[in-house]
Amino acid sequence: MNRPTPSPSGTPIYRHEPRQRPFSTAQGDDVAIDLVTRHVEKHIGPVQSVFHEILSDLVHLDILIVAPTKERNYYTLVTCGMSQLPMTVPEGAEKFRYAELMLCLPPDWPLSDEAFQDERNYWPIRCLKTLARLPHEYDTWLYAAHSIPNGDPAEPYADNTKFAGMLLNVPATVEPIRDFFALTVSPDKEIHFFSLIPLYPEEMDDKLKNGAESLFDKLEKADVTELVQLGRRNVSKKRFGFF
């Protein structure tokens, strides 16, 4: 794990060097896939489809898709495979070595292979896969309140959005969260499910300057969750108007 540098708020900033390890082919673990799938179906809903990974590096990453319902009128996407390997966690955080990621998409979001040829449709899926593999590529970890920019400097994910980074949090769209958040596989393995919240560059800067708690308060007041809302209000951008 690289040595961090402090931000103005004291939040550590990690800058990863270019990956050195070679491509390492990975196969899926059927037992683990079944455990994660049953956990998602128990707490969220039936898995309608799966985006299978054809060629996998380090870990085999699939994306489980739960379709919209009347009660949950949005797609829920959950990674399945990030927890195939442990993350490199700091001392004292051994309980959080295994994780999976999730986010939600509006019910009209195109989710076909053809639609994914357009980055405007594919970027949320790319984020899930990229971030789920990141800890294993760079011997690091992901945890609640960690934010990951899209490049350095951060750039928008696609030309239909100004989102340029992701923030990890405890899922807000699943209840009771206590039951969903942690899946006990064995005495030595507990998988935690973290959500991804798309952020604007100003929001990422806000977190580094004022701390994660301040940003979480603003996001909560604006009802921002892991449900992707293109064009939502930027909670850290100054607004000017007439009084």
FIKOLZA-1660 file (N, C-alpha, C; in steps of 0.1 Angstrom, whole numbers, plus 5000, padded with zeros to 4 digits):
% residues 243
   i   px   py   pz ch aa at
   1 5008 4988 5000  A  M  N
   1 5000 5000 5000  A  M CA
   1 5009 5012 5000  A  M  C
   2 5006 5022 4991  A  N  N
   2 5015 5034 4990  A  N CA
   2 5013 5043 5002  A  N  C
   3 5024 5050 5005  A  R  N
   3 5023 5059 5017  A  R CA
   3 5014 5071 5013  A  R  C
   4 5004 5075 5021  A  P  N
   4 4995 5086 5018  A  P CA
   4 5001 5100 5021  A  P  C
   5 4996 5110 5014  A  T  N
   5 4999 5124 5018  A  T CA
   5 4986 5130 5023  A  T  C
   6 4987 5139 5033  A  P  N
   6 4975 5144 5040  A  P CA
   6 4968 5155 5031  A  P  C
   7 4955 5155 5031  A  S  N
   7 4948 5166 5025  A  S CA
   7 4946 5177 5035  A  S  C
   8 4940 5189 5031  A  P  N
   8 4938 5200 5041  A  P CA
   8 4929 5195 5053  A  P  C
   9 4920 5186 5051  A  S  N
   9 4911 5181 5062  A  S CA
   9 4918 5170 5070  A  S  C
  10 4930 5166 5066  A  G  N
  10 4936 5155 5072  A  G CA
  10 4933 5141 5066  A  G  C
  11 4924 5141 5056  A  T  N
  11 4921 5129 5049  A  T CA
  11 4933 5124 5041  A  T  C
  12 4938 5112 5043  A  P  N
  12 4949 5107 5035  A  P CA
  12 4946 5106 5020  A  P  C
  13 4955 5110 5012  A  I  N
  13 4954 5108 4997  A  I CA
  13 4964 5098 4992  A  I  C
  14 4959 5088 4985  A  Y  N
  14 4968 5078 4980  A  Y CA
  14 4969 5080 4965  A  Y  C
  15 4982 5080 4960  A  R  N
  15 4984 5081 4946  A  R CA
  15 4991 5069 4941  A  R  C
  16 4985 5060 4933  A  H  N
  16 4990 5048 4930  A  H CA
  16 5000 5049 4918  A  H  C
  17 5011 5042 4919  A  E  N
  17 5020 5041 4908  A  E CA
  17 5015 5032 4897  A  E  C
  18 5020 5034 4884  A  P  N
  18 5015 5025 4874  A  P CA
  18 5016 5010 4878  A  P  C
  19 5006 5002 4874  A  R  N
  19 5006 4988 4878  A  R CA
  19 5019 4981 4873  A  R  C
  20 5025 4973 4881  A  Q  N
  20 5037 4965 4877  A  Q CA
  20 5034 4950 4875  A  Q  C
  21 5024 4945 4882  A  R  N
  21 5021 4931 4881  A  R CA
  21 5015 4927 4868  A  R  C
  22 5019 4915 4862  A  P  N
  22 5014 4911 4849  A  P CA
  22 4999 4907 4850  A  P  C
  23 4993 4905 4839  A  F  N
  23 4979 4900 4838  A  F CA
  23 4979 4886 4843  A  F  C
  24 4969 4883 4852  A  S  N
  24 4968 4870 4858  A  S CA
  24 4954 4865 4857  A  S  C
  25 4952 4855 4848  A  T  N
  25 4939 4850 4845  A  T CA
  25 4932 4844 4858  A  T  C
  26 4920 4848 4860  A  A  N
  26 4912 4843 4871  A  A CA
  26 4899 4836 4867  A  A  C
  27 4896 4826 4874  A  Q  N
  27 4883 4818 4871  A  Q CA
  27 4873 4821 4883  A  Q  C
  28 4861 4820 4879  A  G  N
  28 4850 4823 4890  A  G CA
  28 4849 4811 4899  A  G  C
  29 4845 4815 4912  A  D  N
  29 4843 4805 4922  A  D CA
  29 4828 4802 4923  A  D  C
  30 4823 4791 4919  A  D  N
  30 4809 4789 4918  A  D CA
  30 4802 4789 4932  A  D  C
  31 4809 4784 4942  A  V  N
  31 4803 4785 4955  A  V CA
  31 4802 4799 4960  A  V  C
  32 4812 4807 4958  A  A  N
  32 4812 4821 4963  A  A CA
  32 4801 4829 4955  A  A  C
  33 4801 4826 4942  A  I  N
  33 4791 4833 4933  A  I CA
  33 4777 4830 4938  A  I  C
  34 4774 4817 4941  A  D  N
  34 4761 4813 4946  A  D CA
  34 4758 4820 4959  A  D  C
  35 4767 4821 4968  A  L  N
  35 4765 4828 4981  A  L CA
  35 4762 4842 4980  A  L  C
  36 4769 4849 4972  A  V  N
  36 4766 4864 4969  A  V CA
  36 4753 4866 4962  A  V  C
  37 4750 4857 4953  A  T  N
  37 4738 4858 4945  A  T CA
  37 4726 4856 4954  A  T  C
  38 4726 4846 4963  A  R  N
  38 4715 4843 4972  A  R CA
  38 4714 4854 4982  A  R  C
  39 4725 4860 4986  A  H  N
  39 4724 4871 4996  A  H CA
  39 4717 4884 4989  A  H  C
  40 4721 4886 4977  A  V  N
  40 4714 4898 4970  A  V CA
  40 4699 4895 4968  A  V  C
  41 4696 4883 4964  A  E  N
  41 4682 4880 4962  A  E CA
  41 4674 4880 4975  A  E  C
  42 4680 4876 4986  A  K  N
  42 4673 4876 4998  A  K CA
  42 4670 4891 5003  A  K  C
  43 4679 4900 5001  A  H  N
  43 4677 4913 5006  A  H CA
  43 4673 4924 4996  A  H  C
  44 4675 4921 4983  A  I  N
  44 4671 4931 4973  A  I CA
  44 4660 4926 4964  A  I  C
  45 4662 4915 4958  A  G  N
  45 4652 4909 4949  A  G CA
  45 4659 4900 4939  A  G  C
  46 4650 4893 4931  A  P  N
  46 4656 4883 4921  A  P CA
  46 4666 4889 4912  A  P  C
  47 4676 4882 4909  A  V  N
  47 4686 4886 4899  A  V CA
  47 4681 4883 4886  A  V  C
  48 4678 4893 4878  A  Q  N
  48 4672 4892 4865  A  Q CA
  48 4682 4887 4855  A  Q  C
  49 4694 4892 4855  A  S  N
  49 4704 4889 4846  A  S CA
  49 4718 4891 4852  A  S  C
  50 4728 4886 4845  A  V  N
  50 4742 4888 4850  A  V CA
  50 4751 4892 4838  A  V  C
  51 4759 4902 4840  A  F  N
  51 4769 4906 4831  A  F CA
  51 4781 4897 4834  A  F  C
  52 4783 4887 4826  A  H  N
  52 4794 4878 4828  A  H CA
  52 4807 4884 4822  A  H  C
  53 4818 4882 4829  A  E  N
  53 4831 4886 4824  A  E CA
  53 4837 4874 4817  A  E  C
  54 4841 4877 4804  A  I  N
  54 4847 4866 4796  A  I CA
  54 4861 4863 4799  A  I  C
  55 4869 4873 4800  A  L  N
  55 4883 4872 4803  A  L CA
  55 4886 4880 4816  A  L  C
  56 4891 4873 4826  A  S  N
  56 4892 4880 4839  A  S CA
  56 4907 4881 4844  A  S  C
  57 4910 4893 4850  A  D  N
  57 4923 4896 4855  A  D CA
  57 4923 4896 4870  A  D  C
  58 4931 4888 4877  A  L  N
  58 4932 4888 4892  A  L CA
  58 4920 4882 4899  A  L  C
  59 4908 4888 4896  A  V  N
  59 4895 4882 4901  A  V CA
  59 4885 4882 4890  A  V  C
  60 4876 4872 4890  A  H  N
  60 4865 4871 4881  A  H CA
  60 4854 4880 4885  A  H  C
  61 4850 4890 4877  A  L  N
  61 4840 4900 4881  A  L CA
  61 4828 4899 4873  A  L  C
  62 4817 4895 4879  A  D  N
  62 4804 4896 4872  A  D CA
  62 4796 4907 4879  A  D  C
  63 4786 4912 4872  A  I  N
  63 4777 4922 4877  A  I CA
  63 4763 4916 4878  A  I  C
  64 4757 4915 4890  A  L  N
  64 4744 4910 4892  A  L CA
  64 4734 4921 4890  A  L  C
  65 4723 4919 4882  A  I  N
  65 4713 4929 4879  A  I CA
  65 4699 4925 4885  A  I  C
  66 4694 4934 4894  A  V  N
  66 4681 4932 4900  A  V CA
  66 4672 4942 4893  A  V  C
  67 4661 4938 4886  A  A  N
  67 4653 4947 4879  A  A CA
  67 4644 4956 4887  A  A  C
  68 4639 4967 4882  A  P  N
  68 4631 4976 4889  A  P CA
  68 4618 4969 4893  A  P  C
  69 4612 4973 4904  A  T  N
  69 4599 4968 4909  A  T CA
  69 4591 4981 4913  A  T  C
  70 4578 4978 4917  A  K  N
  70 4570 4989 4921  A  K CA
  70 4576 4996 4934  A  K  C
  71 4581 4987 4942  A  E  N
  71 4587 4993 4955  A  E CA
  71 4601 4998 4953  A  E  C
  72 4608 4993 4944  A  R  N
  72 4622 4997 4941  A  R CA
  72 4623 5000 4926  A  R  C
  73 4618 5012 4922  A  N  N
  73 4617 5015 4908  A  N CA
  73 4630 5020 4902  A  N  C
  74 4640 5011 4903  A  Y  N
  74 4653 5013 4897  A  Y CA
  74 4661 5000 4896  A  Y  C
  75 4670 4999 4887  A  Y  N
  75 4679 4988 4887  A  Y CA
  75 4689 4988 4898  A  Y  C
  76 4692 4977 4904  A  T  N
  76 4703 4976 4913  A  T CA
  76 4714 4967 4908  A  T  C
  77 4726 4972 4907  A  L  N
  77 4738 4964 4902  A  L CA
  77 4747 4961 4913  A  L  C
  78 4751 4949 4914  A  V  N
  78 4760 4945 4925  A  V CA
  78 4772 4936 4919  A  V  C
  79 4784 4940 4923  A  T  N
  79 4795 4932 4918  A  T CA
  79 4795 4918 4925  A  T  C
  80 4801 4908 4918  A  C  N
  80 4802 4895 4923  A  C CA
  80 4815 4889 4919  A  C  C
  81 4825 4890 4928  A  G  N
  81 4838 4885 4925  A  G CA
  81 4849 4893 4931  A  G  C
  82 4846 4906 4935  A  M  N
  82 4856 4914 4942  A  M CA
  82 4862 4907 4954  A  M  C
  83 4853 4900 4961  A  S  N
  83 4856 4893 4974  A  S CA
  83 4863 4880 4972  A  S  C
  84 4866 4877 4959  A  Q  N
  84 4874 4864 4957  A  Q CA
  84 4887 4865 4963  A  Q  C
  85 4893 4877 4964  A  L  N
  85 4906 4879 4971  A  L CA
  85 4905 4889 4982  A  L  C
  86 4913 4888 4992  A  P  N
  86 4913 4898 5003  A  P CA
  86 4920 4911 4999  A  P  C
  87 4915 4922 5004  A  M  N
  87 4922 4935 5001  A  M CA
  87 4933 4937 5011  A  M  C
  88 4942 4945 5008  A  T  N
  88 4954 4949 5017  A  T CA
  88 4949 4960 5026  A  T  C
  89 4945 4956 5038  A  V  N
  89 4939 4966 5047  A  V CA
  89 4949 4970 5058  A  V  C
  90 4948 4982 5064  A  P  N
  90 4957 4986 5074  A  P CA
  90 4954 4978 5087  A  P  C
  91 4964 4978 5096  A  E  N
  91 4963 4971 5109  A  E CA
  91 4950 4975 5116  A  E  C
  92 4942 4966 5121  A  G  N
  92 4930 4969 5128  A  G CA
  92 4918 4968 5120  A  G  C
  93 4919 4967 5107  A  A  N
  93 4908 4967 5097  A  A CA
  93 4906 4953 5091  A  A  C
  94 4912 4943 5097  A  E  N
  94 4912 4930 5091  A  E CA
  94 4898 4925 5088  A  E  C
  95 4888 4929 5096  A  K  N
  95 4874 4925 5094  A  K CA
  95 4869 4929 5080  A  K  C
  96 4875 4939 5074  A  F  N
  96 4870 4945 5062  A  F CA
  96 4878 4942 5050  A  F  C
  97 4885 4930 5050  A  R  N
  97 4893 4926 5039  A  R CA
  97 4886 4922 5026  A  R  C
  98 4873 4918 5028  A  Y  N
  98 4865 4914 5017  A  Y CA
  98 4853 4923 5014  A  Y  C
  99 4851 4926 5002  A  A  N
  99 4840 4936 4998  A  A CA
  99 4835 4933 4985  A  A  C
 100 4823 4938 4983  A  E  N
 100 4816 4940 4970  A  E CA
 100 4810 4954 4969  A  E  C
 101 4807 4958 4957  A  L  N
 101 4802 4972 4954  A  L CA
 101 4789 4971 4947  A  L  C
 102 4781 4982 4949  A  M  N
 102 4768 4983 4943  A  M CA
 102 4765 4997 4939  A  M  C
 103 4756 4999 4930  A  L  N
 103 4750 5012 4927  A  L CA
 103 4736 5009 4920  A  L  C
 104 4728 5020 4919  A  C  N
 104 4715 5018 4913  A  C CA
 104 4714 5027 4901  A  C  C
 105 4706 5023 4891  A  L  N
 105 4703 5031 4879  A  L CA
 105 4688 5033 4876  A  L  C
 106 4685 5044 4870  A  P  N
 106 4670 5047 4867  A  P CA
 106 4664 5036 4859  A  P  C
 107 4651 5034 4860  A  P  N
 107 4645 5023 4853  A  P CA
 107 4645 5023 4838  A  P  C
 108 4648 5035 4832  A  D  N
 108 4649 5036 4818  A  D CA
 108 4664 5036 4813  A  D  C
 109 4673 5032 4822  A  W  N
 109 4687 5032 4817  A  W CA
 109 4689 5020 4808  A  W  C
 110 4695 5022 4796  A  P  N
 110 4698 5012 4786  A  P CA
 110 4708 5002 4792  A  P  C
 111 4705 4989 4792  A  L  N
 111 4714 4979 4797  A  L CA
 111 4716 4967 4788  A  L  C
 112 4716 4970 4775  A  S  N
 112 4719 4959 4765  A  S CA
 112 4733 4960 4760  A  S  C
 113 4738 4949 4754  A  D  N
 113 4751 4949 4749  A  D CA
 113 4753 4960 4739  A  D  C
 114 4743 4962 4731  A  E  N
 114 4744 4972 4720  A  E CA
 114 4745 4986 4727  A  E  C
 115 4737 4989 4737  A  A  N
 115 4737 5001 4744  A  A CA
 115 4751 5004 4751  A  A  C
 116 4758 4993 4755  A  F  N
 116 4770 4995 4762  A  F CA
 116 4782 4998 4752  A  F  C
 117 4779 4998 4739  A  Q  N
 117 4789 5003 4730  A  Q CA
 117 4791 5018 4731  A  Q  C
 118 4781 5025 4738  A  D  N
 118 4781 5039 4740  A  D CA
 118 4785 5042 4755  A  D  C
 119 4797 5049 4757  A  E  N
 119 4802 5051 4770  A  E CA
 119 4792 5058 4779  A  E  C
 120 4782 5066 4773  A  R  N
 120 4772 5073 4781  A  R CA
 120 4763 5063 4788  A  R  C
 121 4762 5051 4783  A  N  N
 121 4754 5041 4790  A  N CA
 121 4762 5032 4798  A  N  C
 122 4775 5030 4794  A  Y  N
 122 4783 5020 4800  A  Y CA
 122 4791 5025 4813  A  Y  C
 123 4793 5038 4814  A  W  N
 123 4803 5042 4825  A  W CA
 123 4800 5037 4839  A  W  C
 124 4787 5036 4843  A  P  N
 124 4785 5031 4857  A  P CA
 124 4790 5017 4858  A  P  C
 125 4788 5009 4848  A  I  N
 125 4793 4995 4848  A  I CA
 125 4808 4994 4848  A  I  C
 126 4814 5003 4840  A  R  N
 126 4828 5004 4840  A  R CA
 126 4834 5008 4854  A  R  C
 127 4827 5017 4861  A  C  N
 127 4831 5021 4874  A  C CA
 127 4831 5009 4884  A  C  C
 128 4820 5002 4884  A  L  N
 128 4819 4990 4892  A  L CA
 128 4830 4980 4890  A  L  C
 129 4833 4977 4878  A  K  N
 129 4843 4968 4875  A  K CA
 129 4857 4973 4878  A  K  C
 130 4860 4986 4874  A  T  N
 130 4873 4991 4876  A  T CA
 130 4876 4993 4891  A  T  C
 131 4867 4998 4899  A  L  N
 131 4869 4999 4913  A  L CA
 131 4869 4986 4921  A  L  C
 132 4862 4976 4916  A  A  N
 132 4862 4963 4923  A  A CA
 132 4875 4956 4921  A  A  C
 133 4882 4959 4910  A  R  N
 133 4895 4953 4907  A  R CA
 133 4907 4961 4913  A  R  C
 134 4904 4974 4915  A  L  N
 134 4915 4983 4919  A  L CA
 134 4923 4979 4932  A  L  C
 135 4916 4975 4943  A  P  N
 135 4924 4970 4955  A  P CA
 135 4934 4959 4952  A  P  C
 136 4930 4950 4943  A  H  N
 136 4938 4938 4940  A  H CA
 136 4949 4942 4930  A  H  C
 137 4947 4952 4922  A  E  N
 137 4958 4957 4913  A  E CA
 137 4969 4964 4920  A  E  C
 138 4965 4972 4931  A  Y  N
 138 4975 4981 4937  A  Y CA
 138 4977 4978 4952  A  Y  C
 139 4973 4966 4956  A  D  N
 139 4976 4962 4970  A  D CA
 139 4971 4973 4980  A  D  C
 140 4958 4977 4978  A  T  N
 140 4952 4987 4987  A  T CA
 140 4938 4982 4991  A  T  C
 141 4930 4991 4996  A  W  N
 141 4916 4987 5000  A  W CA
 141 4907 4998 4998  A  W  C
 142 4894 4995 4998  A  L  N
 142 4883 5004 4997  A  L CA
 142 4874 5003 5009  A  L  C
 143 4869 5014 5014  A  Y  N
 143 4861 5014 5026  A  Y CA
 143 4852 5026 5025  A  Y  C
 144 4842 5027 5034  A  A  N
 144 4833 5038 5035  A  A CA
 144 4840 5051 5036  A  A  C
 145 4836 5062 5029  A  A  N
 145 4842 5075 5029  A  A CA
 145 4854 5076 5020  A  A  C
 146 4859 5065 5014  A  H  N
 146 4869 5066 5004  A  H CA
 146 4864 5072 4991  A  H  C
 147 4871 5081 4985  A  S  N
 147 4867 5087 4972  A  S CA
 147 4878 5084 4962  A  S  C
 148 4873 5081 4950  A  I  N
 148 4883 5077 4939  A  I CA
 148 4880 5086 4927  A  I  C
 149 4889 5095 4923  A  P  N
 149 4886 5103 4911  A  P CA
 149 4888 5095 4898  A  P  C
 150 4882 5100 4888  A  N  N
 150 4884 5094 4875  A  N CA
 150 4896 5100 4868  A  N  C
 151 4908 5096 4872  A  G  N
 151 4920 5102 4866  A  G CA
 151 4926 5112 4875  A  G  C
 152 4937 5117 4872  A  D  N
 152 4944 5128 4879  A  D CA
 152 4951 5137 4869  A  D  C
 153 4944 5149 4867  A  P  N
 153 4932 5154 4873  A  P CA
 153 4919 5146 4869  A  P  C
 154 4909 5147 4877  A  A  N
 154 4897 5140 4874  A  A CA
 154 4889 5145 4862  A  A  C
 155 4884 5136 4854  A  E  N
 155 4877 5140 4842  A  E CA
 155 4863 5133 4842  A  E  C
 156 4853 5139 4836  A  P  N
 156 4839 5133 4836  A  P CA
 156 4840 5119 4830  A  P  C
 157 4831 5110 4835  A  Y  N
 157 4831 5097 4830  A  Y CA
 157 4826 5096 4815  A  Y  C
 158 4818 5105 4811  A  A  N
 158 4812 5105 4797  A  A CA
 158 4807 5119 4794  A  A  C
 159 4803 5121 4782  A  D  N
 159 4799 5134 4778  A  D CA
 159 4784 5137 4782  A  D  C
 160 4778 5128 4788  A  N  N
 160 4764 5131 4793  A  N CA
 160 4764 5133 4808  A  N  C
 161 4775 5135 4814  A  T  N
 161 4776 5137 4828  A  T CA
 161 4788 5145 4832  A  T  C
 162 4787 5153 4843  A  K  N
 162 4799 5159 4849  A  K CA
 162 4805 5152 4861  A  K  C
 163 4799 5140 4864  A  F  N
 163 4804 5132 4875  A  F CA
 163 4819 5128 4871  A  F  C
 164 4828 5129 4881  A  A  N
 164 4842 5126 4878  A  A CA
 164 4848 5118 4889  A  A  C
 165 4841 5112 4898  A  G  N
 165 4846 5104 4908  A  G CA
 165 4835 5096 4916  A  G  C
 166 4839 5087 4924  A  M  N
 166 4830 5079 4932  A  M CA
 166 4834 5080 4947  A  M  C
 167 4823 5080 4955  A  L  N
 167 4824 5080 4970  A  L CA
 167 4818 5067 4975  A  L  C
 168 4825 5060 4984  A  L  N
 168 4820 5048 4990  A  L CA
 168 4812 5051 5002  A  L  C
 169 4801 5044 5004  A  N  N
 169 4792 5046 5015  A  N CA
 169 4786 5033 5019  A  N  C
 170 4778 5033 5030  A  V  N
 170 4770 5021 5033  A  V CA
 170 4757 5023 5025  A  V  C
 171 4752 5013 5019  A  P  N
 171 4740 5014 5010  A  P CA
 171 4728 5020 5017  A  P  C
 172 4721 5030 5010  A  A  N
 172 4710 5036 5016  A  A CA
 172 4697 5031 5010  A  A  C
 173 4698 5023 4999  A  T  N
 173 4685 5019 4992  A  T CA
 173 4681 5005 4996  A  T  C
 174 4688 4999 5006  A  V  N
 174 4685 4985 5011  A  V CA
 174 4682 4986 5026  A  V  C
 175 4670 4980 5029  A  E  N
 175 4667 4979 5044  A  E CA
 175 4662 4965 5047  A  E  C
 176 4665 4960 5059  A  P  N
 176 4674 4967 5069  A  P CA
 176 4688 4966 5065  A  P  C
 177 4696 4977 5065  A  I  N
 177 4709 4977 5060  A  I CA
 177 4718 4968 5069  A  I  C
 178 4716 4966 5081  A  R  N
 178 4724 4958 5090  A  R CA
 178 4725 4944 5084  A  R  C
 179 4714 4939 5080  A  D  N
 179 4713 4925 5075  A  D CA
 179 4720 4923 5061  A  D  C
 180 4719 4934 5053  A  F  N
 180 4725 4933 5039  A  F CA
 180 4740 4936 5039  A  F  C
 181 4744 4945 5047  A  F  N
 181 4758 4951 5047  A  F CA
 181 4768 4940 5048  A  F  C
 182 4766 4931 5057  A  A  N
 182 4776 4920 5060  A  A CA
 182 4771 4906 5057  A  A  C
 183 4779 4899 5050  A  L  N
 183 4776 4885 5047  A  L CA
 183 4787 4876 5053  A  L  C
 184 4784 4868 5063  A  T  N
 184 4794 4860 5069  A  T CA
 184 4795 4847 5061  A  T  C
 185 4807 4845 5056  A  V  N
 185 4810 4833 5047  A  V CA
 185 4816 4822 5056  A  V  C
 186 4825 4826 5065  A  S  N
 186 4831 4816 5074  A  S CA
 186 4837 4824 5086  A  S  C
 187 4842 4818 5096  A  P  N
 187 4847 4826 5107  A  P CA
 187 4858 4835 5104  A  P  C
 188 4865 4833 5092  A  D  N
 188 4876 4841 5088  A  D CA
 188 4872 4850 5076  A  D  C
 189 4860 4850 5072  A  K  N
 189 4856 4858 5060  A  K CA
 189 4842 4864 5061  A  K  C
 190 4842 4877 5061  A  E  N
 190 4829 4884 5061  A  E CA
 190 4830 4894 5050  A  E  C
 191 4820 4893 5041  A  I  N
 191 4820 4902 5029  A  I CA
 191 4811 4914 5033  A  I  C
 192 4816 4926 5030  A  H  N
 192 4808 4939 5032  A  H CA
 192 4805 4945 5019  A  H  C
 193 4792 4950 5018  A  F  N
 193 4787 4955 5006  A  F CA
 193 4786 4970 5007  A  F  C
 194 4795 4977 4999  A  F  N
 194 4795 4992 4999  A  F CA
 194 4789 4997 4986  A  F  C
 195 4782 5009 4988  A  S  N
 195 4776 5016 4977  A  S CA
 195 4786 5026 4971  A  S  C
 196 4784 5029 4958  A  L  N
 196 4791 5040 4951  A  L CA
 196 4782 5051 4948  A  L  C
 197 4787 5063 4952  A  I  N
 197 4779 5076 4949  A  I CA
 197 4787 5084 4940  A  I  C
 198 4782 5087 4928  A  P  N
 198 4789 5095 4918  A  P CA
 198 4791 5110 4924  A  P  C
 199 4803 5115 4922  A  L  N
 199 4805 5129 4927  A  L CA
 199 4810 5138 4916  A  L  C
 200 4807 5151 4918  A  Y  N
 200 4813 5161 4909  A  Y CA
 200 4827 5165 4915  A  Y  C
 201 4835 5171 4906  A  P  N
 201 4849 5175 4911  A  P CA
 201 4848 5184 4923  A  P  C
 202 4838 5193 4924  A  E  N
 202 4837 5202 4935  A  E CA
 202 4834 5195 4948  A  E  C
 203 4827 5184 4947  A  E  N
 203 4823 5176 4959  A  E CA
 203 4835 5168 4964  A  E  C
 204 4843 5163 4954  A  M  N
 204 4856 5156 4959  A  M CA
 204 4865 5166 4965  A  M  C
 205 4866 5178 4960  A  D  N
 205 4875 5188 4966  A  D CA
 205 4870 5192 4980  A  D  C
 206 4856 5193 4981  A  D  N
 206 4850 5196 4993  A  D CA
 206 4854 5186 5004  A  D  C
 207 4853 5174 5000  A  K  N
 207 4857 5163 5010  A  K CA
 207 4871 5164 5015  A  K  C
 208 4880 5167 5005  A  L  N
 208 4894 5168 5009  A  L CA
 208 4897 5180 5017  A  L  C
 209 4889 5191 5015  A  K  N
 209 4891 5203 5023  A  K CA
 209 4885 5203 5036  A  K  C
 210 4872 5198 5036  A  N  N
 210 4864 5199 5049  A  N CA
 210 4861 5186 5056  A  N  C
 211 4865 5175 5049  A  G  N
 211 4863 5162 5055  A  G CA
 211 4851 5155 5050  A  G  C
 212 4850 5141 5052  A  A  N
 212 4840 5133 5046  A  A CA
 212 4826 5136 5053  A  A  C
 213 4827 5138 5066  A  E  N
 213 4814 5140 5074  A  E CA
 213 4807 5152 5069  A  E  C
 214 4814 5163 5066  A  S  N
 214 4807 5175 5061  A  S CA
 214 4801 5172 5047  A  S  C
 215 4807 5165 5038  A  L  N
 215 4802 5162 5025  A  L CA
 215 4790 5152 5027  A  L  C
 216 4791 5142 5035  A  F  N
 216 4780 5133 5038  A  F CA
 216 4767 5140 5042  A  F  C
 217 4769 5150 5051  A  D  N
 217 4758 5158 5056  A  D CA
 217 4751 5165 5044  A  D  C
 218 4759 5171 5035  A  K  N
 218 4753 5178 5024  A  K CA
 218 4746 5169 5015  A  K  C
 219 4752 5157 5012  A  L  N
 219 4746 5148 5003  A  L CA
 219 4733 5142 5009  A  L  C
 220 4732 5140 5022  A  E  N
 220 4720 5135 5029  A  E CA
 220 4709 5145 5028  A  E  C
 221 4712 5158 5030  A  K  N
 221 4702 5168 5030  A  K CA
 221 4696 5169 5015  A  K  C
 222 4704 5166 5005  A  A  N
 222 4700 5167 4991  A  A CA
 222 4694 5154 4987  A  A  C
 223 4692 5144 4996  A  D  N
 223 4687 5131 4992  A  D CA
 223 4695 5124 4982  A  D  C
 224 4708 5125 4982  A  V  N
 224 4717 5118 4973  A  V CA
 224 4721 5105 4978  A  V  C
 225 4719 5094 4970  A  T  N
 225 4722 5081 4974  A  T CA
 225 4730 5074 4963  A  T  C
 226 4731 5061 4963  A  E  N
 226 4738 5054 4953  A  E CA
 226 4729 5053 4940  A  E  C
 227 4717 5058 4940  A  L  N
 227 4709 5059 4928  A  L CA
 227 4714 5070 4919  A  L  C
 228 4720 5066 4907  A  V  N
 228 4726 5076 4898  A  V CA
 228 4715 5086 4893  A  V  C
 229 4717 5099 4895  A  Q  N
 229 4708 5109 4890  A  Q CA
 229 4716 5119 4882  A  Q  C
 230 4715 5117 4869  A  L  N
 230 4722 5125 4859  A  L CA
 230 4717 5140 4861  A  L  C
 231 4726 5149 4862  A  G  N
 231 4721 5163 4863  A  G CA
 231 4717 5167 4877  A  G  C
 232 4719 5159 4887  A  R  N
 232 4714 5163 4901  A  R CA
 232 4722 5175 4905  A  R  C
 233 4717 5182 4916  A  R  N
 233 4724 5194 4921  A  R CA
 233 4737 5191 4927  A  R  C
 234 4747 5199 4924  A  N  N
 234 4760 5198 4929  A  N CA
 234 4760 5204 4943  A  N  C
 235 4761 5196 4954  A  V  N
 235 4760 5201 4967  A  V CA
 235 4771 5209 4972  A  V  C
 236 4782 5210 4965  A  S  N
 236 4794 5217 4969  A  S CA
 236 4797 5229 4960  A  S  C
 237 4788 5232 4950  A  K  N
 237 4790 5243 4941  A  K CA
 237 4783 5255 4946  A  K  C
 238 4790 5266 4947  A  K  N
 238 4783 5278 4952  A  K CA
 238 4773 5283 4942  A  K  C
 239 4761 5287 4947  A  R  N
 239 4750 5292 4939  A  R CA
 239 4748 5307 4941  A  R  C
 240 4746 5314 4930  A  F  N
 240 4744 5328 4931  A  F CA
 240 4730 5331 4926  A  F  C
 241 4724 5341 4933  A  G  N
 241 4711 5345 4929  A  G CA
 241 4707 5358 4935  A  G  C
 242 4695 5362 4932  A  F  N
 242 4691 5375 4937  A  F CA
 242 4682 5373 4949  A  F  C
 243 4684 5382 4959  A  F  N
 243 4676 5381 4971  A  F CA
 243 4667 5393 4973  A  F  C
% end
